[in-house]
Amino acid sequence: AQVVSVRSETRLAGEFAGGCIQGYGDLLVTRADGVQAIIDMKWGHQTYVDKLAHNRHLQLAIYGEIVRQQTGRWPHLAYFSLSKGDLLATNRDFFPQAHVVAQRDNGANEGVAHLWQRFLVSWRWRREQLDQGLIGVVLDDEGLSDWPPEGLQPELLNLNYNEYLTLAGWEDAR
């Protein structure tokens, strides 16, 4: 990939409609031509293949947007699966040896900039609900009917691991 600079645990901070947003990028790498990439290190594999395939890699998109705010251009984004030793990306533009994950569903027609815009739509929608004193907890497909179609694609949480079940009321929790 002709990387000339590698920075680990890089603090990334920027702005969005809700104010400041920040995080720590596992690896921020730069080539001699100034083009950058963010690599997020993960133990898992298939979960991150799915996130890239369906354009749901929100954590990477947020980091990418912060870098875009600072540099004026989107960095390339990738996951490195520690369990498989596999670098996952949607193309080989930055990493020629990457395992390319073909994008499916809405991901095939959208890129990371679209994912960022979907995040903003969803954030504004949730912010309006909170401002009205509403806390939406989606437990099943029925709870998705109000979801803004131009927002993030909703994902149901596994009921066995859903930390928010008690917000729905003890009677409905099981």
N, C-alpha and C positions, 0 to 999 in steps of 0.2 A: 504493500500500500504506500510505500515511500514516506512513511511517517517520520517527521523530524522532531516532534515534541509530543510528550505524553504527560498529562497532568492527572493525578488520581485524587479522588474525593474533592473535586473542585466545587467550591461554593458558587452557586448560580443564583442570581437575584435579579428580578425584573418587576414589571408592572402589568396589571391587567385590570379589567373593569372593577374588580373588588378591592384593588389596592396593590400591596406588595405581594409577590409570589416568589418563593425561593426553594431551593433544594440543593442536594449535593450530587453531582454527576460522578459516577464511578470512574470513568475514564473520559477525558477530553483530549482527543488526539488531533494533531495538525500536520498537514503535509507542507512541503517547501513552498508550494503555490498559495498557501494560506487557507486552503479549504480544510474545514474541520469536520469531525465526527464525534458523536457521543456514543459510548458503549456502556450499556447497563449490564452488570454482572448478575446472573441469576443461577440458582441451583437447579431449577426446573428446566424443562425443555418444551413439551407440547403446549403448555399454557401460553408460552411466548411465541411459538409458531402461530397459534390461533390468534393472538393479539395482533401480530403483523398481518396475517392473512385477512383479517376483518377490519383493519384500520382502527384498532382499539388500544393502541399502545400510548395511552394518555400520559403516563409519567415521562416517557421519552419525548412526546410532543411538547409537554410543558418545558422541559429542559431545552428542547430545540427552539422554542419560541423565545426563551430568555437569551439564548445565544444569538438568535436573529435580531433581537432588539439591540444587542451590543455590537454586532458586526454588519448588519444589513442583509445577511443572507442566512438561509436555513442550513444548519449542519446536516450531514448524513447521520442516520440513526441506526443503531444495531443493538442486539442483545448478544451476550456471550453466555452460553449455557455451560456452567462449570461441570455439571454432571455428565455431559456428553462431549465436552471440549469442542463445541460447535458455535461458530459465529453466524448469527441469524440476521439477515438484512433483506430488504425488498428488491435490491438490485446489487450489481457488482461495481457500481460507479466509483466507490471509494475503496472497498475491499475486494480485490479480484478473486480471492479464494473463499468468499462468503458463501454460506448455504442460502440460496435465494428462496424466499418464501413468496409464492405467487399470491397476489391479493385476490380475494373473492368477495362476493356480495357487493356492498357499497364501497368496499376498499379498492375494488378494481377501477373505479371511476374517480376516486378521491385520493388525495395525498395527505401529508401531515398538516398542511395549511388548512385543509377542510376539517380535519380532526380538531384543530385548535378552534376553528369557528364554531363547530358543534359544541365544544366545551363551553364557549362563551354563551351560546344560546341556552344551554342547560343551566349554567350558573345563574344567568339572569332570571330564568324561570323559577329555579329553586329559591333565589333571593326574594322574589316577589311573594312566594308562598310563606317564607319565614317572616317577612315583613307583615304579613296578614295573621301571623301566629299559627300557621299551619306547618305540621311536620309530616311529610309524606313517607310512609313506609310501604314498600312494595313487597308483598308476600307471595303473590301469584300473578298470572297473566292478566287477571281482572284489574289489578292495580296499574297496569300500563296504558289504560285507555286515554288518560289525560296527557300522556307524555308528548312533548312537542316533536313532531316528526323531523324537524330540521336540527334537533339537538342530538346529543350522544345517544347511541343505540343502547337501550336499557338491558341490564343483565340481572337476572334473578339470582339472589344469593342462596346458597345451599342452606336449607333450614337447619341442618345439623350444626352449622357454624355461624349462623346469622346472629351477630351480637345485638341486633336491633329488634329482635322479636318482642321483647318486653314493652317496647314502645307501642305495639299494636294492642296491648292489653293481655293480661294473664290468660283470659278465657280463650282468646284467639291464638295464643302462642303455640299451642300444640293440638 
